[in-house]
Structure formats: C-alpha cells, structure tokens
Amino acid sequence: MIDLTETKHLREAIYANPDEILSIIENTEIGICITNQEANFVAVNQAYARTYGYTKEELIGNSFLIVVPNTTKEQLKFLHDKFLKEKRELARIWTVVRKTGEEIDISVDTGYSEDIFDKTPHKITFVQKLY
C-alpha cells in the first residue's frame, strides 16, 4: 500500500510551495502525476513514468486514460471530474495498464490544488505499484 504519511507530507510541501511543485515531485520515489480539468497530464515525475513504462514526454499533454483499461475508462473519467468538483477521494487500489499492455495493480492517494501552474483546478495523484 502507498505510504499515506508520505503522501500527506508531499501534499503539504506542494500546498506550502506551489511554485516549487516540479522540484518537489521529482524528489520522491512515489509516482506522481498531475492532471488538469481536461484530464490531461500536465506533469509527471520519473517514478510515475517508470511505473507505466513511458517517458515523461510521452505522457504529458495526453489524457490519463492512456494508462487505464478500456473497461474502466468511462468510470475513471467520471471519478476524475467528480474529484475536481468535490475535492476529495478515498485512497484505493486500481488496475492500470502499462505501455506494454501489461495490467498492474497500484495503490493511489490524491490531492487537489488550484495554486499550481495556471491557477485552475488540478488533481495530484500519488501512485505506488503493488507487488
């Protein structure tokens, strides 16, 4: 399971220093992605890209649905949009798809911010692959 204490510390660091977000997310082994209101990746750290088998450049600008199985795309897009409205989500386990097509299970925690990048709502997702 993802270390909720660690994700809490990371969220607090991001909230306290939103202009330093890229530096903050790159200095952890927890995978982190940030998506915008259109559900597109605006930032990912190296640990996140490694988890899914992509480069950061392959993910940024694309929909997060690229890493979601076809059977849950609609549900997860709905939950992403709901999160940005309600600003809360429970930590949980999801099945996702790596670039190779391999399905893996991940543990997820989330955060919300309007203080990063263009000052619009963003979802910050923390992921850790389950073994």
C-alpha positions as CSV (number, residue, x, y, z in Angstrom):
1,M,0.0,0.0,0.0
2,I,1.0,3.6,-0.6
3,D,2.5,5.3,2.4
4,L,-0.3,7.8,3.4
5,T,2.1,9.6,5.8
6,E,4.5,10.3,2.9
7,T,1.7,11.5,0.6
8,K,0.5,13.7,3.3
9,H,3.9,15.3,3.7
10,L,4.2,15.7,-0.1
11,R,0.8,17.4,-0.3
12,E,1.7,19.7,2.5
13,A,5.0,20.6,0.7
14,I,3.2,21.3,-2.5
15,Y,0.5,23.4,-0.8
16,A,3.1,25.4,1.0
17,N,5.3,25.9,-2.1
18,P,3.2,25.6,-5.2
19,D,5.8,27.3,-7.4
20,E,8.3,24.6,-6.5
21,I,6.0,21.7,-7.4
22,L,8.2,20.2,-10.2
23,S,11.2,20.0,-7.8
24,I,9.0,18.6,-5.0
25,I,7.5,15.8,-7.1
26,E,10.8,14.8,-8.7
27,N,12.5,14.2,-5.3
28,T,10.4,11.2,-4.3
29,E,10.2,7.6,-5.2
30,I,6.4,7.8,-5.1
31,G,4.9,8.1,-8.6
32,I,3.1,11.4,-9.0
33,C,1.0,12.8,-11.9
34,I,-0.9,16.0,-12.1
35,T,-3.9,16.3,-14.4
36,N,-6.0,19.2,-15.4
37,Q,-9.7,19.8,-15.9
38,E,-9.5,18.1,-19.3
39,A,-8.0,15.0,-17.7
40,N,-4.7,15.6,-19.4
41,F,-1.3,15.1,-17.8
42,V,0.4,18.4,-17.1
43,A,3.2,16.9,-15.1
44,V,4.5,13.5,-14.1
45,N,7.6,12.6,-12.2
46,Q,10.2,9.9,-13.2
47,A,8.8,7.4,-10.8
48,Y,5.3,7.7,-12.3
49,A,6.6,7.3,-15.8
50,R,8.7,4.3,-14.8
51,T,5.7,2.6,-13.2
52,Y,3.8,2.7,-16.5
53,G,6.8,2.1,-18.8
54,Y,6.5,5.5,-20.6
55,T,8.8,8.5,-20.8
56,K,7.6,11.7,-19.2
57,E,7.3,13.3,-22.6
58,E,5.0,10.5,-23.9
59,L,2.6,11.2,-21.1
60,I,2.5,15.0,-20.7
61,G,-0.3,16.5,-22.8
62,N,-2.1,13.2,-23.2
63,S,-5.2,12.0,-21.3
64,F,-4.6,10.0,-18.2
65,L,-6.9,7.4,-19.7
66,I,-3.9,6.2,-21.7
67,V,-3.0,4.1,-18.6
68,V,-6.5,2.9,-17.8
69,P,-8.0,-0.4,-19.0
70,N,-10.7,0.1,-21.6
71,T,-13.3,-1.5,-19.3
72,T,-12.9,1.3,-16.7
73,K,-12.1,4.4,-18.8
74,E,-15.6,5.8,-18.5
75,Q,-15.8,5.2,-14.8
76,L,-12.4,6.7,-14.1
77,K,-13.0,9.8,-16.3
78,F,-16.3,10.3,-14.3
79,L,-14.4,10.0,-11.0
80,H,-11.7,12.4,-12.2
81,D,-14.3,15.0,-13.0
82,K,-16.1,14.4,-9.7
83,F,-12.9,14.8,-7.8
84,L,-12.2,18.2,-9.3
85,K,-15.7,19.3,-8.2
86,E,-15.8,17.8,-4.7
87,K,-12.0,18.0,-4.0
88,R,-11.9,14.6,-2.2
89,E,-11.4,11.0,-2.9
90,L,-10.5,7.9,-0.9
91,A,-7.2,6.2,-1.2
92,R,-7.8,3.0,-3.1
93,I,-6.4,0.3,-5.3
94,W,-6.8,0.3,-9.1
95,T,-5.8,-1.9,-12.0
96,V,-4.0,0.1,-14.7
97,V,-2.2,-0.6,-18.0
98,R,1.5,-0.2,-18.7
99,K,2.7,0.8,-22.2
100,T,3.4,-2.8,-23.0
101,G,-0.3,-3.7,-22.3
102,E,0.5,-5.4,-19.0
103,E,-2.1,-4.8,-16.3
104,I,-0.7,-4.0,-12.9
105,D,-2.4,-3.0,-9.6
106,I,-1.5,0.3,-8.0
107,S,-2.3,1.9,-4.7
108,V,-3.5,5.5,-5.1
109,D,-3.9,8.7,-2.9
110,T,-4.8,12.1,-4.2
111,G,-4.6,15.8,-3.7
112,Y,-6.2,18.9,-5.1
113,S,-4.7,22.3,-5.9
114,E,-5.7,25.5,-7.7
115,D,-2.4,27.1,-6.8
116,I,-0.2,25.3,-9.3
117,F,0.6,26.0,-13.0
118,D,-2.2,28.1,-14.4
119,K,-4.2,28.6,-11.2
120,T,-7.0,26.3,-12.3
121,P,-8.1,23.1,-10.6
122,H,-5.6,20.2,-10.8
123,K,-5.7,16.7,-9.4
124,I,-2.4,15.4,-7.9
125,T,-2.3,11.6,-7.9
126,F,0.2,9.6,-5.9
127,V,0.7,6.0,-7.1
128,Q,2.7,3.0,-5.9
129,K,2.8,-0.3,-7.8
130,L,1.6,-3.3,-5.7
131,Y,3.8,-6.3,-5.9
